[in-house]
Amino acid sequence: MKKVRWGILSTARIGMDKVIPAMLEGVHTEIRAIASSDIVKAARCAEKLSIPNYYGSYAELLSDPEIDAVYIPLPNHLHVEWTMKSLEAGKHVLCEKPIALNAHIGEELVRAQRQYPHLRIMEAFMYKFHPQWKSIRALIDEGAIGEVKYVESRFTYYNTNPDDIRNQREIGGGGLLDIGCYCISLARFIFNDEPRRVFGSIERDAETKIDSLTSGILEFAQGRSTFTCSTQLAPSQHATIFGAKGRIEIDIPFTPFPDNVATVTCHNASGARKIEFERFNQYTMQGDEFSLSILNNTPAPVPISDAVANMRVIDAVFESAEEQRWITLPKNA
């Protein structure tokens, strides 16, 4: 079975704790190298995860001819820069979300996709690869809850550590870019459309100035979505999809634990139907599906244009909160 040879740019915690261990279990993924600006740290991480090669700079890894693709879990403000450098080095790229600090910067990657049509670029929105969403789409398409009119979601955690990159505004910290992006992506997926206008409300931390509590309203042609995300509330995530004839409840919509049961419940006139999904690692599937697109020379599972479209909505929420008014999104952007 063919495998894509991967390199990892950064020893970030998300990679070390979740993504790399999951990709090591993949059918089509082989982790060959990891890089850090600190070669001692790179060596330590390589030893911990049994990765054969390590480098003391990202550029060294990109020059390795044995690497086909890279995974980038760097801080948000470095995503586009190192995605571009990776493409220039001839590597396919799976980059953590959000793909950029704003849509304008992200557009550079849409142009790069045209410049490097033989290379794949994808934003690492792993939740899309969990089978619960395929099941939810099937329920909606078969009319189990009637026409979808309203989507409600929340995603929260508590973290006030000023040294954490998620609390550093200048490099892309804050709740909306870190977790609110999931809520927006979910609404766009369910309605299979882009919102016509949005309204945002933001509360910022007094010291770090990051958005610590953000709520938004997204108006679609078919219905509406509301969401709340926070970096200073008790950990929680949930989503409900309301239709004219029923609703779908998703207990852990974005980060279901791979060793636990994920549960989706459909409520309608026939009663409550619970669907359970056992032992599934969405990070593993994300790596395998992206690797298959490389091996089969097919488009990436999710186009980079979708990541930029999500950023446009995020930008509009920020703009709305700043100007305290509804923001209309351009059609066919």
N, C-alpha and C positions, 0 to 999 in steps of 0.2 A: 504494500500500500504506500503510495507516494506521500511524502510529507513536505510541508513548507518549512524552511529553516529560518527560525526567528531570532532576532536580537532585541534586547530590551534597553531603551534609553532612559535610565534613571532607576534608582533603587527605592522609589517612592513606596509608601506603605500599601497603597491600593494594589500595586503590582505584586509586592512581596507576599502580602497576606491572602489575596484573593485571585488575581488574574493569572499570575505565573503558575501557581500550583494547579489551577484549573486547566491551563493550556498544556501542562505537562501530562495531563490525562487524555488529551485530545488524540483522535485517530489520525488527523492530518497536520498536526502541529508538533514541531520539534524545537525546543529552546536551545540555541547553540551558544549564545553569548549575552552578557549583561555589561552595561557601562555606567560609570559614575564619574563625577569630577574628582572624587576621592578614590584612588585605586585600592587602598586598603579596604574601604567599604565595599567596593565592587568585588574584591576577592572574597571577603567574608560572606557576602550575599550569594555569590556563585557557589561557594562551598556548602552553604546551608541548603540550597535548592538543587545541588548536584548539576549545576550548569557548567559545561566543559571549559568555556573561555570567558575572560573578563578583561575590561579595558578601563584605563584611567581617564578617558575622554570620550564624548559621544562621537566626535569626528573619527577616532580610531575605529570604533565599531562600524561606522558607515563605510569605511574603506575596506572592510573585510569582504572579500569576494564570495565567501561561503554563506553569507547572510542574504536571504531572499526578501525578507519583510521585517519591519520593526513595529514594536508596540511602544507608544509614547505616553507615559503617565506623568509627564513633567507638569509644573505649575501652569495654570491657564494662560498666562501671558507669553509662554514659550511654545505653545502648541503650533501655531502657524509657522513660526520661524524654523522649528526643527522638522516639521512636516515637509516644508519646502526643501530643506537641506537633504532630507532623506530621499525625496523624489529625484533631486539632482544627482544623488549617488546611485540612482537606479533601484531603490528599494520601494516595495509596496508599504503602505502605512495604515495602521490601525491606531488612531489617536483618541485619547480620553476626551470625554465631554467636559465642558462645552468646547466646540471645535475652535472657537476664537473668543476674544473679548467683546466683539460686536460683529454684526453682519457685514459691515463694510470691509473689515479685515478678513473675515471669512470668505468673502468673494474671491480673494486671491487664490484660494484652493479650487474654486469652481473653474477659474481660468487655467490653473495648473493641470486640472484633469483633462482639459482640452489639449494642453501642451504635452502631457505625458499619457496618451490614451492607452498605452500598454501597461500602465501601472494602476493599481487599485488604491483608492483612498476611502476610508470609512471612519466615521465617528463611533466611538465605543459606547454605544447606548445598549448595554447588554440585556436590559429587561425585555427588549423586543424579541429575543430569541427563546424566551421561556414559553413552553407549550400552552400555558394558561391563556396567552393572548390569541393564539390560533383558535382555541376553543371559544373564547369570548367573541371573536370575529364571526365564527360559525353560528353562534347563538343569535347574534344580531342579524346576520344575513338571512337566517331561516325565519326571522320574525318572532322569536321567542318572547321579546318584550315590546313588540311593535316599533313604531318609528322612534328613534332616539331623539330626545329633546333636551336633555340636561346631563352634564357630567360634573361630578363633584370629587375633588381629591385633596389630600393633604400629605405633607412629608415634613417631618420635624426631627430634630435632635438637639442636644444641649452641648455646646462647646464655646467657652469664653476664653480659651488660651490665646493670648495675643501673639504668641510665637508660631501658632499653627497657620499654615498658608491660607487656610479657609477663612481666616480672620484678618487677612491683609488685603485691604481694598485695592491698593495700587497694582497688585499682581493678579487681580481677578477673584478675590475672595468675596464671600457673601452668600446668603441663602439662595437667591434667585439663580445665580449661575451654577451653584453646586447641586441643589436639589429641586428648586422650583422649575428648572428646565425639564425635569421628568413629568411634572404635572401638565406643562404646556404640550410636551410631546404626546402624552397620553390623549389629551383632548383632540389634537390634530389627527391622531391615528383613528380614534373612534368616529369622528365626524368625516374622516377622509377628505378634509378640506382645510383651507386656511381661514382664520378668523377675519371678519370684515373690520372690526374695531375692537379695542381693548381699553380697560380702565385698571389702573394699578394704585395700590396704597402701600406705602413703605414706612416702616419704623427702623431707624438706624441706631446702632450701638453708640453710646455717648463717647466712648474712647476710640474704638477702632474705625468707626464710621461705616462699617459694612452694613448691608441690609440684613437685620437680624429677625425681622418679621415682615413678610410680604404677602399680600393678598391680591388677587386679580380676578377680573371678569373678562371672559373672551366671548364675543358674540359671533356666531357662525350663521350662515344662511339658514341652516336647519334647526339651530337651537343655541344653547348657551352652556358655558362651562365656568365654574368658579373654583379657585384653589387657594390654599394657604400653605406657605412654607416658612420654616423658622429654624434658626441655629441656636435658639435660646428657649426652647420649650422641651418638655418631656418627649423622648423618642416615640414616634408614632408614624404610621403610614396607612392609608386606606383610600379606596376609590369606590364610588357608586355610579353606575350608569343607569339613568332613568329613561324608560320608554313610555309610550302611551298606554301600554298594556302590562307593564311589569318593570322589574329592575334587576340589575346584576351587581352583586357585592363582591369586591375583591379584597380579601383580608390583608395581604401583603403584596401590593401591586408591583413594586419596583425591585426589592431585594429579598425575595423569599430565600430562606436558608436552604442550601442544597441538600442537607441531610434531613430536613423536615418536610412535612406534607404542606403543600400550597393548596389553598381552598378558594374556589369560586362558587358562589351560590346564586342561582337564578330563581327569582320570585315572580310568579305570574298566576293567572287564574287556576292553573293546575296544581298550585302549591309551591313548595320550595324544593328545588333540585340542586343537590350539592355535588360538585365535581372536585375530585382530589387528584393532585399530581405529586407523586412521591419521588424523592431522590433524583433531582435533576439540577445540574449545574449550568446556569445560563452563560457563565463565562467560558466554559468549555465549548459549548455549542457556538458561541460567538466566534471563537478562534477557529473552529472547524469550518463553519460556514464561510467565513472570510477566506480561509486557506483554500477551500474548494473553488472559490471564484478565481483564485490565482491559478490553481492547477488545471482548471477546465477552461481558462481564458474567457470567463463570463463576467458580466457586470457585478460589482460589489453588491451584497445583499441589500444594503441601504445606500442610495446615492449620496454623495457629499452635498448635493443641492438641498437635500432634506435637512441636513444639519444647519445650513445657512438659513433656510426658511424658519427653522425653530429659533435661530438667533434674532431674526427680524421681529418675532413676537416678543422675545425677551427685551429687546431694545425698546419696543413700544410700551411695554409695562414700565420700564424705567422712566421713559419720557413722560408717560401719563402721570406717574407719581410725582415727578418734578414739577410739572405744569398744572397738575390737578384738573385734568380734563380728559375726555375720551380722545384716543388717538386712532385715526382711520388708517388702515394698512393699504398700501397700493395694490391694485389688482395685477396679477401676472408678473409679480416682481422677479 
